[in-house]
């Protein structure tokens, strides 16, 4: 398998022009950068600081150099989770989501050989989120959307989100679910546990909510990706199925065993360990595991391509993880000879 064919489906972007436009529209939100050194800054969004925020988030030259070093040919870029902004006025976030999506589309248009893009949506306004998904895919050429794992504490099985699922199903959209506003945050303040445990925990809650509510079953054309290896879902899939068989509660809205819905989910490769990645591929299959880096954040996996190539798999399976699965997710045909 030749180098520089890999497609990274989980990478984030927040350009300086995007930050300027958001700050112009909503001065109290920002975002604003305070340099730490030449490689990092503090990112402030609505008074909440994130650090260190890596330069690759806004510097395209740095991004492409890092991609080359990692042997990544293409990134599917999405907004940073700091700019989901589900907790601001809904009408304002309709505007800010549209602004971000237009900027992502511009970045893709400027670098069509290296970038694809997915949208962010104003999830606190489901009907407008559905409309923005349609606009982003049909007018802007984006390949789907990244959404948070909950919306201000409401799980993704909330009936109010039905308009979004209907639109995503009609569009056969790629929907990447990313943790945000994680559960049990008050118990996870020490040791960076909000990320180490909170992120995979909230991803698991999101996936289980979509499975047991019947959303996955009802809307089969949506291509759902759960990041960071799907949280705890692959490891606990047997428990989900067992519970559905022996308890009435999991069967309240799900007509058939959760196995059928679970077998349609995609997961990225960010699990930070060879045994875990081998288990993920063995349990989900190489066709449902795709390359992810979480670029440019420090909890990502900059060596994700090398991690996949080191697995004891056939070259065809590695090629599936590194490239073909991503093409299926974003709805793109293979053009390489």
Secondary structure as a PSIPRED ss2 file (coil, helix, strand):
# PSIPRED VFORMAT (PSIPRED V4.0)

   1 X C   1.000  0.000  0.000
   2 X C   1.000  0.000  0.000
   3 X C   1.000  0.000  0.000
   4 X C   1.000  0.000  0.000
   5 X C   1.000  0.000  0.000
   6 X E   0.000  0.000  1.000
   7 X E   0.000  0.000  1.000
   8 X E   0.000  0.000  1.000
   9 X E   0.000  0.000  1.000
  10 X E   0.000  0.000  1.000
  11 X E   0.000  0.000  1.000
  12 X E   0.000  0.000  1.000
  13 X E   0.000  0.000  1.000
  14 X C   1.000  0.000  0.000
  15 X C   1.000  0.000  0.000
  16 X H   0.000  1.000  0.000
  17 X H   0.000  1.000  0.000
  18 X H   0.000  1.000  0.000
  19 X H   0.000  1.000  0.000
  20 X H   0.000  1.000  0.000
  21 X H   0.000  1.000  0.000
  22 X H   0.000  1.000  0.000
  23 X H   0.000  1.000  0.000
  24 X H   0.000  1.000  0.000
  25 X H   0.000  1.000  0.000
  26 X C   1.000  0.000  0.000
  27 X C   1.000  0.000  0.000
  28 X C   1.000  0.000  0.000
  29 X C   1.000  0.000  0.000
  30 X E   0.000  0.000  1.000
  31 X E   0.000  0.000  1.000
  32 X E   0.000  0.000  1.000
  33 X E   0.000  0.000  1.000
  34 X E   0.000  0.000  1.000
  35 X E   0.000  0.000  1.000
  36 X C   1.000  0.000  0.000
  37 X C   1.000  0.000  0.000
  38 X C   1.000  0.000  0.000
  39 X C   1.000  0.000  0.000
  40 X E   0.000  0.000  1.000
  41 X E   0.000  0.000  1.000
  42 X E   0.000  0.000  1.000
  43 X E   0.000  0.000  1.000
  44 X E   0.000  0.000  1.000
  45 X E   0.000  0.000  1.000
  46 X C   1.000  0.000  0.000
  47 X C   1.000  0.000  0.000
  48 X E   0.000  0.000  1.000
  49 X E   0.000  0.000  1.000
  50 X E   0.000  0.000  1.000
  51 X E   0.000  0.000  1.000
  52 X E   0.000  0.000  1.000
  53 X E   0.000  0.000  1.000
  54 X E   0.000  0.000  1.000
  55 X H   0.000  1.000  0.000
  56 X H   0.000  1.000  0.000
  57 X H   0.000  1.000  0.000
  58 X C   1.000  0.000  0.000
  59 X C   1.000  0.000  0.000
  60 X H   0.000  1.000  0.000
  61 X H   0.000  1.000  0.000
  62 X H   0.000  1.000  0.000
  63 X H   0.000  1.000  0.000
  64 X H   0.000  1.000  0.000
  65 X H   0.000  1.000  0.000
  66 X H   0.000  1.000  0.000
  67 X H   0.000  1.000  0.000
  68 X H   0.000  1.000  0.000
  69 X H   0.000  1.000  0.000
  70 X C   1.000  0.000  0.000
  71 X C   1.000  0.000  0.000
  72 X E   0.000  0.000  1.000
  73 X E   0.000  0.000  1.000
  74 X E   0.000  0.000  1.000
  75 X E   0.000  0.000  1.000
  76 X E   0.000  0.000  1.000
  77 X E   0.000  0.000  1.000
  78 X E   0.000  0.000  1.000
  79 X E   0.000  0.000  1.000
  80 X C   1.000  0.000  0.000
  81 X H   0.000  1.000  0.000
  82 X H   0.000  1.000  0.000
  83 X H   0.000  1.000  0.000
  84 X C   1.000  0.000  0.000
  85 X C   1.000  0.000  0.000
  86 X C   1.000  0.000  0.000
  87 X C   1.000  0.000  0.000
  88 X C   1.000  0.000  0.000
  89 X C   1.000  0.000  0.000
  90 X H   0.000  1.000  0.000
  91 X H   0.000  1.000  0.000
  92 X H   0.000  1.000  0.000
  93 X H   0.000  1.000  0.000
  94 X H   0.000  1.000  0.000
  95 X H   0.000  1.000  0.000
  96 X H   0.000  1.000  0.000
  97 X H   0.000  1.000  0.000
  98 X H   0.000  1.000  0.000
  99 X H   0.000  1.000  0.000
 100 X H   0.000  1.000  0.000
 101 X H   0.000  1.000  0.000
 102 X H   0.000  1.000  0.000
 103 X H   0.000  1.000  0.000
 104 X H   0.000  1.000  0.000
 105 X H   0.000  1.000  0.000
 106 X H   0.000  1.000  0.000
 107 X H   0.000  1.000  0.000
 108 X H   0.000  1.000  0.000
 109 X H   0.000  1.000  0.000
 110 X H   0.000  1.000  0.000
 111 X C   1.000  0.000  0.000
 112 X C   1.000  0.000  0.000
 113 X C   1.000  0.000  0.000
 114 X C   1.000  0.000  0.000
 115 X E   0.000  0.000  1.000
 116 X E   0.000  0.000  1.000
 117 X E   0.000  0.000  1.000
 118 X C   1.000  0.000  0.000
 119 X E   0.000  0.000  1.000
 120 X E   0.000  0.000  1.000
 121 X C   1.000  0.000  0.000
 122 X C   1.000  0.000  0.000
 123 X C   1.000  0.000  0.000
 124 X C   1.000  0.000  0.000
 125 X C   1.000  0.000  0.000
 126 X H   0.000  1.000  0.000
 127 X H   0.000  1.000  0.000
 128 X H   0.000  1.000  0.000
 129 X H   0.000  1.000  0.000
 130 X H   0.000  1.000  0.000
 131 X H   0.000  1.000  0.000
 132 X H   0.000  1.000  0.000
 133 X H   0.000  1.000  0.000
 134 X H   0.000  1.000  0.000
 135 X H   0.000  1.000  0.000
 136 X H   0.000  1.000  0.000
 137 X H   0.000  1.000  0.000
 138 X H   0.000  1.000  0.000
 139 X C   1.000  0.000  0.000
 140 X C   1.000  0.000  0.000
 141 X C   1.000  0.000  0.000
 142 X C   1.000  0.000  0.000
 143 X C   1.000  0.000  0.000
 144 X E   0.000  0.000  1.000
 145 X E   0.000  0.000  1.000
 146 X E   0.000  0.000  1.000
 147 X E   0.000  0.000  1.000
 148 X E   0.000  0.000  1.000
 149 X C   1.000  0.000  0.000
 150 X C   1.000  0.000  0.000
 151 X E   0.000  0.000  1.000
 152 X C   1.000  0.000  0.000
 153 X C   1.000  0.000  0.000
 154 X E   0.000  0.000  1.000
 155 X C   1.000  0.000  0.000
 156 X C   1.000  0.000  0.000
 157 X C   1.000  0.000  0.000
 158 X C   1.000  0.000  0.000
 159 X H   0.000  1.000  0.000
 160 X H   0.000  1.000  0.000
 161 X H   0.000  1.000  0.000
 162 X H   0.000  1.000  0.000
 163 X H   0.000  1.000  0.000
 164 X H   0.000  1.000  0.000
 165 X H   0.000  1.000  0.000
 166 X H   0.000  1.000  0.000
 167 X H   0.000  1.000  0.000
 168 X H   0.000  1.000  0.000
 169 X H   0.000  1.000  0.000
 170 X H   0.000  1.000  0.000
 171 X H   0.000  1.000  0.000
 172 X C   1.000  0.000  0.000
 173 X C   1.000  0.000  0.000
 174 X E   0.000  0.000  1.000
 175 X E   0.000  0.000  1.000
 176 X E   0.000  0.000  1.000
 177 X E   0.000  0.000  1.000
 178 X E   0.000  0.000  1.000
 179 X C   1.000  0.000  0.000
 180 X C   1.000  0.000  0.000
 181 X C   1.000  0.000  0.000
 182 X C   1.000  0.000  0.000
 183 X C   1.000  0.000  0.000
 184 X C   1.000  0.000  0.000
 185 X H   0.000  1.000  0.000
 186 X H   0.000  1.000  0.000
 187 X H   0.000  1.000  0.000
 188 X C   1.000  0.000  0.000
 189 X C   1.000  0.000  0.000
 190 X H   0.000  1.000  0.000
 191 X H   0.000  1.000  0.000
 192 X H   0.000  1.000  0.000
 193 X H   0.000  1.000  0.000
 194 X H   0.000  1.000  0.000
 195 X H   0.000  1.000  0.000
 196 X H   0.000  1.000  0.000
 197 X C   1.000  0.000  0.000
 198 X H   0.000  1.000  0.000
 199 X H   0.000  1.000  0.000
 200 X H   0.000  1.000  0.000
 201 X H   0.000  1.000  0.000
 202 X H   0.000  1.000  0.000
 203 X H   0.000  1.000  0.000
 204 X H   0.000  1.000  0.000
 205 X H   0.000  1.000  0.000
 206 X H   0.000  1.000  0.000
 207 X H   0.000  1.000  0.000
 208 X H   0.000  1.000  0.000
 209 X H   0.000  1.000  0.000
 210 X H   0.000  1.000  0.000
 211 X H   0.000  1.000  0.000
 212 X H   0.000  1.000  0.000
 213 X C   1.000  0.000  0.000
 214 X C   1.000  0.000  0.000
 215 X H   0.000  1.000  0.000
 216 X H   0.000  1.000  0.000
 217 X H   0.000  1.000  0.000
 218 X H   0.000  1.000  0.000
 219 X C   1.000  0.000  0.000
 220 X C   1.000  0.000  0.000
 221 X C   1.000  0.000  0.000
 222 X C   1.000  0.000  0.000
 223 X E   0.000  0.000  1.000
 224 X E   0.000  0.000  1.000
 225 X E   0.000  0.000  1.000
 226 X E   0.000  0.000  1.000
 227 X C   1.000  0.000  0.000
 228 X H   0.000  1.000  0.000
 229 X H   0.000  1.000  0.000
 230 X H   0.000  1.000  0.000
 231 X C   1.000  0.000  0.000
 232 X C   1.000  0.000  0.000
 233 X H   0.000  1.000  0.000
 234 X H   0.000  1.000  0.000
 235 X H   0.000  1.000  0.000
 236 X H   0.000  1.000  0.000
 237 X H   0.000  1.000  0.000
 238 X H   0.000  1.000  0.000
 239 X H   0.000  1.000  0.000
 240 X H   0.000  1.000  0.000
 241 X H   0.000  1.000  0.000
 242 X H   0.000  1.000  0.000
 243 X H   0.000  1.000  0.000
 244 X H   0.000  1.000  0.000
 245 X H   0.000  1.000  0.000
 246 X H   0.000  1.000  0.000
 247 X C   1.000  0.000  0.000
 248 X C   1.000  0.000  0.000
 249 X H   0.000  1.000  0.000
 250 X H   0.000  1.000  0.000
 251 X H   0.000  1.000  0.000
 252 X C   1.000  0.000  0.000
 253 X C   1.000  0.000  0.000
 254 X C   1.000  0.000  0.000
 255 X C   1.000  0.000  0.000
 256 X C   1.000  0.000  0.000
 257 X C   1.000  0.000  0.000
 258 X H   0.000  1.000  0.000
 259 X H   0.000  1.000  0.000
 260 X H   0.000  1.000  0.000
 261 X H   0.000  1.000  0.000
 262 X H   0.000  1.000  0.000
 263 X C   1.000  0.000  0.000
 264 X C   1.000  0.000  0.000
 265 X C   1.000  0.000  0.000
 266 X E   0.000  0.000  1.000
 267 X E   0.000  0.000  1.000
 268 X E   0.000  0.000  1.000
 269 X C   1.000  0.000  0.000
 270 X C   1.000  0.000  0.000
 271 X C   1.000  0.000  0.000
 272 X C   1.000  0.000  0.000
 273 X C   1.000  0.000  0.000
 274 X H   0.000  1.000  0.000
 275 X H   0.000  1.000  0.000
 276 X H   0.000  1.000  0.000
 277 X H   0.000  1.000  0.000
 278 X H   0.000  1.000  0.000
 279 X H   0.000  1.000  0.000
 280 X H   0.000  1.000  0.000
 281 X H   0.000  1.000  0.000
 282 X H   0.000  1.000  0.000
 283 X H   0.000  1.000  0.000
 284 X H   0.000  1.000  0.000
 285 X C   1.000  0.000  0.000
 286 X H   0.000  1.000  0.000
 287 X H   0.000  1.000  0.000
 288 X H   0.000  1.000  0.000
 289 X E   0.000  0.000  1.000
 290 X E   0.000  0.000  1.000
 291 X C   1.000  0.000  0.000
 292 X C   1.000  0.000  0.000
 293 X C   1.000  0.000  0.000
 294 X C   1.000  0.000  0.000
 295 X E   0.000  0.000  1.000
 296 X C   1.000  0.000  0.000
 297 X C   1.000  0.000  0.000
 298 X C   1.000  0.000  0.000
 299 X C   1.000  0.000  0.000
 300 X C   1.000  0.000  0.000
 301 X C   1.000  0.000  0.000
 302 X C   1.000  0.000  0.000
 303 X C   1.000  0.000  0.000
 304 X H   0.000  1.000  0.000
 305 X H   0.000  1.000  0.000
 306 X H   0.000  1.000  0.000
 307 X H   0.000  1.000  0.000
 308 X H   0.000  1.000  0.000
 309 X H   0.000  1.000  0.000
 310 X C   1.000  0.000  0.000
 311 X C   1.000  0.000  0.000
 312 X C   1.000  0.000  0.000
 313 X C   1.000  0.000  0.000
 314 X C   1.000  0.000  0.000
 315 X H   0.000  1.000  0.000
 316 X H   0.000  1.000  0.000
 317 X H   0.000  1.000  0.000
 318 X H   0.000  1.000  0.000
 319 X H   0.000  1.000  0.000
 320 X H   0.000  1.000  0.000
 321 X H   0.000  1.000  0.000
 322 X H   0.000  1.000  0.000
 323 X H   0.000  1.000  0.000
 324 X H   0.000  1.000  0.000
 325 X H   0.000  1.000  0.000
 326 X H   0.000  1.000  0.000
 327 X H   0.000  1.000  0.000
 328 X H   0.000  1.000  0.000
 329 X H   0.000  1.000  0.000
 330 X H   0.000  1.000  0.000
 331 X C   1.000  0.000  0.000
 332 X C   1.000  0.000  0.000
 333 X C   1.000  0.000  0.000
 334 X C   1.000  0.000  0.000
 335 X C   1.000  0.000  0.000
 336 X C   1.000  0.000  0.000
 337 X C   1.000  0.000  0.000
